[in-house]
């Protein structure tokens, strides 16, 4: 073998190995008894953005302006859009001292309201919310069963087979079936001896989980926000900002020996695929799609079912298609097959597992309230800087 | 492909199938995070089939190494933010961000990044060599946006780990190989010299006589 050929071979082998290794994780874990027919991408560009908004509107908070109760309420929003279910987040707040603002716009760094005179609190009734949480799903329908052979009277009825008289003598059904040609013969050949069907058909869809705005979820069986796909944890820190931060344009440099700024946790979330969540999602999906899993209004169309069956036995599907003549005929036939108890196919929704969930969308909202305590200070305007820190990718 | 061997031809089809399979695989979502309409995405966005939502870097044995990421404007208007790296520590259970440039291991020049709608910009920070202290060592790539009296800082965490130690047997094998190279090198040099001397032309008979003649005088 010449050198260029061997080099080409090496390159090809390397490419093949790399590609194969890249593909293995996607193929691993498949049950050999199940064949997925349609798998579609449901993930897009995943984004997690965070916002600091005014209390009532989606407007960036830019001023610390206290009302008659010396309070400044605001909202912190972490927004997931098709975000992968990996990596948690934390949000915390810190505050500088407030410095007296002179009439010429400069600041008197000697006249301050210390940060310890300001504190953070959270609404006791509504400290955290999750709104618009959605999980894109790839629901799967498992079609299983044992189709009996054509000698079964039930199958005969469904297929419209009438046993004719052969030469004036009642012939055996087998004789008749053997005489058949074309679609029915093909179908009965496929059915003879029975045909085990065990197929899983996937469909692409996005299941919006109805999560209400008051911190309680509508998902059956979920205890609260901690059970969400991105579980919102408690542990919000109330209390005073004992040590000031030194950031921003007024007093950015910390004096020598200054203690670390007091940091108050506002919110945190962590990916959280629990059995409780999976059961709840499955129940929600079942109630959403109802019992009609197959058919024009069901989760899986007849075409998808036929494609799924074709994956196992082409002859059967050819027979069914030819016999039905059109989609309506096949639908009717399959409806009969699936409806006949003990005779036909059984369609069931596959339990949602962690592999079915890949991304999530939704808003996670905290409603802190910054409060200024009464303090003896020189009358005038004081300004400072509040910093909201958002950390992503927390493990 | 007439010049390919049978073995090569056997490999071509599986390789093409692999390419087709990869094209059919679902696109993995990125794990981007940010604020003010800008976001940071680690590169590559997917590692071992999982989306990268943070950076996990190893400190090099010496020098520094570069770690790439992408900054993107996901809005329909021009956006700007301050971009830098800083140390991250835990205090009373909460993560705390240090000042720009405070991380001894992750360095990223403090600058303002301005992007047009939908624009992406590839950037990188450097990981410096050094001895890691005990415990968790973290830093972050930070996007900072100021709105009046409120500063929003979105930090994509960098987890800093020790590089893998060189196994002792491997080290010994490398030293033995280096020692072996010395005599092998000497042998090679000797052989080359002998080959060169053998290639030199022998003195001619006339030349030899001339030498002898000169010597007799």
Boltz contact constraints between the chains, C-beta under 6 A:
constraints:
  - contact:
      token1: [A, 5]
      token2: [B, 5]
      max_distance: 6.0
  - contact:
      token1: [A, 9]
      token2: [B, 8]
      max_distance: 6.0
  - contact:
      token1: [A, 12]
      token2: [B, 11]
      max_distance: 6.0
  - contact:
      token1: [A, 12]
      token2: [B, 15]
      max_distance: 6.0
  - contact:
      token1: [A, 15]
      token2: [B, 15]
      max_distance: 6.0
  - contact:
      token1: [A, 16]
      token2: [B, 11]
      max_distance: 6.0
  - contact:
      token1: [A, 16]
      token2: [B, 14]
      max_distance: 6.0
  - contact:
      token1: [A, 16]
      token2: [B, 15]
      max_distance: 6.0
  - contact:
      token1: [A, 19]
      token2: [B, 18]
      max_distance: 6.0
  - contact:
      token1: [A, 19]
      token2: [B, 22]
      max_distance: 6.0
  - contact:
      token1: [A, 20]
      token2: [B, 18]
      max_distance: 6.0
  - contact:
      token1: [A, 23]
      token2: [B, 21]
      max_distance: 6.0
  - contact:
      token1: [A, 25]
      token2: [B, 49]
      max_distance: 6.0
  - contact:
      token1: [A, 26]
      token2: [B, 25]
      max_distance: 6.0
  - contact:
      token1: [A, 41]
      token2: [B, 26]
      max_distance: 6.0
  - contact:
      token1: [A, 41]
      token2: [B, 27]
      max_distance: 6.0
  - contact:
      token1: [A, 43]
      token2: [B, 29]
      max_distance: 6.0
  - contact:
      token1: [A, 45]
      token2: [B, 30]
      max_distance: 6.0
  - contact:
      token1: [A, 46]
      token2: [B, 29]
      max_distance: 6.0
  - contact:
      token1: [A, 46]
      token2: [B, 30]
      max_distance: 6.0
  - contact:
      token1: [A, 46]
      token2: [B, 31]
      max_distance: 6.0
  - contact:
      token1: [A, 47]
      token2: [B, 32]
      max_distance: 6.0
  - contact:
      token1: [A, 47]
      token2: [B, 39]
      max_distance: 6.0
  - contact:
      token1: [A, 48]
      token2: [B, 33]
      max_distance: 6.0
  - contact:
      token1: [A, 49]
      token2: [B, 34]
      max_distance: 6.0
  - contact:
      token1: [A, 50]
      token2: [B, 35]
      max_distance: 6.0
  - contact:
      token1: [A, 52]
      token2: [B, 150]
      max_distance: 6.0
  - contact:
      token1: [A, 52]
      token2: [B, 152]
      max_distance: 6.0
  - contact:
      token1: [A, 60]
      token2: [B, 147]
      max_distance: 6.0
  - contact:
      token1: [A, 61]
      token2: [B, 150]
      max_distance: 6.0
  - contact:
      token1: [A, 62]
      token2: [B, 147]
      max_distance: 6.0
  - contact:
      token1: [A, 62]
      token2: [B, 148]
      max_distance: 6.0
  - contact:
      token1: [A, 62]
      token2: [B, 150]
      max_distance: 6.0
  - contact:
      token1: [A, 63]
      token2: [B, 148]
      max_distance: 6.0
  - contact:
      token1: [A, 63]
      token2: [B, 149]
      max_distance: 6.0
  - contact:
      token1: [A, 64]
      token2: [B, 149]
      max_distance: 6.0
  - contact:
      token1: [A, 82]
      token2: [B, 29]
      max_distance: 6.0
  - contact:
      token1: [A, 84]
      token2: [B, 29]
      max_distance: 6.0
  - contact:
      token1: [A, 84]
      token2: [B, 31]
      max_distance: 6.0
  - contact:
      token1: [A, 84]
      token2: [B, 51]
      max_distance: 6.0
  - contact:
      token1: [A, 86]
      token2: [B, 50]
      max_distance: 6.0
  - contact:
      token1: [A, 86]
      token2: [B, 51]
      max_distance: 6.0
  - contact:
      token1: [A, 86]
      token2: [B, 53]
      max_distance: 6.0
  - contact:
      token1: [A, 87]
      token2: [B, 53]
      max_distance: 6.0
  - contact:
      token1: [A, 90]
      token2: [B, 95]
      max_distance: 6.0
  - contact:
      token1: [A, 92]
      token2: [B, 94]
      max_distance: 6.0
  - contact:
      token1: [A, 260]
      token2: [B, 91]
      max_distance: 6.0
  - contact:
      token1: [A, 263]
      token2: [B, 94]
      max_distance: 6.0
  - contact:
      token1: [A, 263]
      token2: [B, 96]
      max_distance: 6.0
  - contact:
      token1: [A, 265]
      token2: [B, 94]
      max_distance: 6.0
  - contact:
      token1: [A, 359]
      token2: [B, 29]
      max_distance: 6.0
  - contact:
      token1: [A, 385]
      token2: [B, 149]
      max_distance: 6.0
  - contact:
      token1: [A, 385]
      token2: [B, 151]
      max_distance: 6.0
  - contact:
      token1: [A, 386]
      token2: [B, 150]
      max_distance: 6.0
  - contact:
      token1: [A, 387]
      token2: [B, 151]
      max_distance: 6.0
  - contact:
      token1: [A, 388]
      token2: [B, 152]
      max_distance: 6.0
  - contact:
      token1: [A, 389]
      token2: [B, 97]
      max_distance: 6.0
  - contact:
      token1: [A, 389]
      token2: [B, 153]
      max_distance: 6.0
  - contact:
      token1: [A, 390]
      token2: [B, 154]
      max_distance: 6.0
  - contact:
      token1: [A, 391]
      token2: [B, 95]
      max_distance: 6.0
  - contact:
      token1: [A, 391]
      token2: [B, 155]
      max_distance: 6.0
  - contact:
      token1: [A, 391]
      token2: [B, 157]
      max_distance: 6.0
  - contact:
      token1: [A, 392]
      token2: [B, 33]
      max_distance: 6.0
  - contact:
      token1: [A, 392]
      token2: [B, 156]
      max_distance: 6.0
  - contact:
      token1: [A, 393]
      token2: [B, 53]
      max_distance: 6.0
  - contact:
      token1: [A, 393]
      token2: [B, 54]
      max_distance: 6.0
  - contact:
      token1: [A, 393]
      token2: [B, 156]
      max_distance: 6.0
  - contact:
      token1: [A, 393]
      token2: [B, 157]
      max_distance: 6.0
